[in-house]
Amino acid sequence: MMEIICGGITVLLALWYVVESIRVRRQSFRRAIRRVEQEVAATRPPGDPALVRMWTVRPLSEHMVKRMAELSGFRFIGKQTHNGIPALAFAPPKDSRKLSIHD
């Protein structure tokens, strides 16, 4: 019985991987751009960099992703791995201007 359950879980994981790979390879530029924006803007603990996994933004190059993040105010830190997947790390923007009563 345990072999059937483990075999079923293995088949489901393999199927999920294949479907996700096909979905990422067929995604449009607009969807990849939205994915970069979501991953950069995702909430994370203070001090942790924003990580953009490169395989999830497939049609975009590293240079494009870096440029998009820089235009949003993020600073490129370097390449890292996240669970064995290559990712680009970005430091969140520092809001250095002081608020006034006119804001």
Secondary structure, DSSP 8 states (H G I E B T S, - for coil): -HHHHHHHHHHHHHHHHHHHHHHHHT--HHHHHHHHHHHHHS---TT--EEEEGGGGTTS-HHHHHHHHHHTT-EEEEEEEETTEEEEEEE-----S---TT-
